[in-house]
Amino acid sequence: MAAQNPDLLELMSESQERLTVLSSANLAQQKLKKLDLQLTRDGFFRLRRTYLNGKQEYFSFSFSEFEEMNYLGNTQSGTLILKAQPESIIVQTFRDSRGNIDTMATTLKLPLQQLEAADLNILQDCFLRIKERLKR
């Protein structure tokens, strides 16, 4: 189901902007060349990490499969853990020395920096509201 509701698009845009800023702050620390994070109009969370060595990791899941999120860390740095229904997160790797991988997962870990409690609360609220609106 496409997300045509202006309120839903606003929630997705706000979440994407907030996550992009919080996750882009530590690219060098993660040995990343580029990080692309996108919340799509049709209700998907998509993340592509491109490492300095050329390896790419791609993750995707529908917000209709989203269950919960947790944060391990402090306000300086930590990891946002997004949990979806079992085996509903697509995981693919390209240009990996161990070979390309195509599998499914239940959690996605996203390193973040400078995350305040208010940011976490806003993200949690946005994600749950996106999921709820996609059900309609």
N, C-alpha and C positions, 0 to 999 in steps of 0.2 A: 504494500500500500504506500503510495507516494505521500510525502509530507507537504501538503499544499497550504495548511493552516498557517497564517502569518505568525501567530503566537508560537507555534512549534518551530518554525524556521528561525524565529528570534532566539528561542532557547538553544537551538542547535548552534547557531552562530556564536552566541555568548559562550557556550561551553567550548567550542572549537578555539576561539580566540584565547580564552583563559588557559586551556591546556597547552596550546602552542607556545605561549609566552613562558609558562612554567617548565615545559620540557625542553625548550630550545636553549635554556641558560647553561646547560652542561654538555654541549655537543662534544667539545674537545676531551672532556673527562671520560666520555663513553667511547672515544675514538670514532666518532661519527662525522661524516662529511656533510650529511644532510638528513633531516627528519621531516617527513611529510605526514601531517595529521589532518584527517578530514572527517567531518560528520556530514553525511550526504542527505539530500532531499528525500531519498527513499528510506531513511532511517538506519543507515549503516555507520558504524565506527570503523574507519580505515586508518592504518598506520603503516608507513614504510620507513625503515631505517636503512640508510646507505652508509656503510663503514668506509673508512679511509682506504682499506685494502680492496674495495670494490664489492665486497659481499653485501647482499641486500636481504632484509627480513621484511616480510609482509604479513600483517594481521588484519582480519576483518571479522566483524560479527554484527548481527542485527540487534538493534536496541530492544526488539520484542523478545530476545533471548537473554537480555541483561538481568542479573539477579541482585548483585550487590557490589559495593566497592569498599576497600579498606586502605588505610595508609599506614605504612611502617616507616617511622623516622621522626624527624623534628622539623621545626620551621626552616632550618637551613637546607636540609636535603633528606630525601627518603624515596620510597617507592609506592606508587599508587597501584593497587592490585584490583583489577576489574574482573569480576567473576560472572560468567554466563552459564546457561544451562550446559550440562555435560556434553562435551565434544561439539560445541557450536561455534567455536572460534577457529576460523581458517588460519593456518600457519604455513607460510611458504618461504623457502630460502632460495636464493639464486647466487651463483658465483661463489659457492661455499667450497672450501678445500675438501670437505667430507662428502661433497655431492649435493645436488639440489634436493630439498626436502619438501614434501607436500603432505601435511597432516592436519589433525584437528586437536584443539585444546579446550580446557575449561576456564583457564585464567590467562590474563595478559598483564604483564608487569611493565610499568612505565616510570622510569626514574624522573623525579621532579626536584626542583630547587625553589627556595623562597616561598613555600606553601604555607599560608596562614590558615588558621582554623576556619575563618570566614570563607576562604576560597574553597576549602574542602566541603563545607556545608552547601555552598552554592552549586558546586559540581554535582554533589549527591542529589540535591533537589532537582536540578536540571535533568539529570539522567533519568530519574524516576518519573518526572513529568513527561519527558519524551516517550518513555516506554508506555506510559498510560495513554497518551494521545495517539500512539500508533495502534492501539487496540480498537480505537473507534472506527 
